[in-house]
Amino acid sequence: MNQLLADALANSMRQSGKSIAVSESITSGLLQNYLAMPSGSSTYYRGGITCYALQSKIAILRIDPKLVFENEAVTSKVAMEMATSVCRLFEADIGIGTTGFAQPPSGEERPYAFYAIAHNGGIAKVEHVYGDGLSRNEMRMRVAEAAIGDLIGLLAAQTG
């Protein structure tokens, strides 16, 4: 884990005065780890949930089953629903949702993922990430760090 990135995220969150929660699938707790690493993170970090299985996305996050079963829940729409649902669950200002394949699914040449950042009830950012040549763990880390980088950028644009 990158301590400098965790500290930059913590500084951005503190300066924004916003709260955050995350819903993870492909990143499976990496975002939660980044958010909890710095001392004092409880002032902005409301919590997180890992919904790895398709059924958990339906049962816990209340995502439409039709969306979940489309391409095994690896779509931008599912990432957006995960981000907005976690905001509601934790009553947070910001939510991040991640979903993807950490290794190439059948018929694909490379792993890919989506992440979305929800803010104040809307979607602020959605990204598609590819992992050419990456291992499972490298792909998971790429998605987590890309989402964090984009969140830091969004917060800087709002406060700067």
ABEGO torsion letter per residue (X at the ends): XBAAAAAAAAAAAAAAGBBBBBBBBAAGGAAAAAAAABBGAAAABAEBBBBABAAAAAAAAGBBAAAAABGGGBBAAAAAAAAAAAAAAAGBABBBBBBEBABBBBGBABBBBBBBBBBGGBBABBBBBBBBGBBAAAAAAAAAAAAAAAAAAAAAAAAX
